[in-house]
């Protein structure tokens, strides 16, 4: 018994007797064969899909010839291979058929039915090999692009590491002169009467020096390598420090920051360095989404995770361009970015997702194109070490 083939062949021939004969021959060879004796029937079959090959008669009564009919199919975007079957073709017709994309042609001779199944098998095998080659080439292009993106990200990471080391070195160098200036200002203030006109100006200088010292301290803390351990952290304080660190970034983009800390927000037992990294990524992403200016709103409040687990929810909302549903699907994939080439690593949100999930929290996104995006991070007050794998350490000073 002939083995069945998975392909379906459509026979288009206005001679019903000839078409039925071809159908039986192909079915004996194991194919599924369908007959259409008019152009409308053939179109309906092709449009319904599931057709792998067309046996197309060159002479079709009532409609254009077979090649013109094939051109109509191509115009509709149908790409099934075609074997032209004819008893009238001359050399010019054969050349025309091959130029039109026909895979093979068969003359209706006495013995043509004997090699009809083999001709179908040869064309179908050829098409399958071509499709596999195209798929391999597409996979190769995808992998090449991934490699290019990975290489770019590695270079970016190396540059950032160098910048971090430089920032830490500069911060250390700034600490000493800032301490000296601060002490001198304190000394001058101590000797200056409070009603002296210069007293207010000296107070302003002292405040600015303290602010600079705070920024340097924050920069040092952000540049330190994390130890993959957790401690008790005031999330509101960490958000405030991160906003201070990004103040210049926000000011350049004319972004107005609004912080809302609901009373009663509990402290978290988290990895401090990782939490700062999440905030830094979310805040800078939000600012970058508003190149023409806008409002960044950060809302912190007590919350609960499924099962009634006590938690803290942090919502970061911007008034930027928003994210399309198509982009949203890939938002936390490594190396995916909605920013212009060279302006985003495509790693920020992927890192945020890893950190949040490591702490047994949740990361959610809501966005409306043209309105803005809201990112909601919910973290348990105290993570389960059996789930997260994090080590619980005593509180550490800043």
Secondary structure, DSSP 8 states (H G I E B T S, - for coil): -----S-EEEEE-S-HHHHHHHHHHHHHTT-EEEEE-SHHHHHHHHHT----EEEEES--TTS--HHHHHHHHHHTT---EEEEEESS--HHHHHHHHHHT--EEEE--TTHHHHHHHHHHHHHHHHHHHHHHHHHHHHHHHHHHHHHHHHHHHHHHHHHHHHHHHHHHHHHHHHHHHHHHHHHHHHHHHHS-TTSHHHHHHHHHHHHHHHHHHHHHHHHHHHS---SEEEEE-HHHHHHHHHHHTHHHHHHTTEEEEEEE-TT---EEE-HHHHHHHHHHHHHHHHHT-TT-EEEEEEEEEEEETTTEEEEEEEEE--SS---HHHHHTTTSTT--SS-TTS--S-HHHHHHHHHHHTT-EEEEEEETTTEEEEEEEEESB--HHHH--EE------
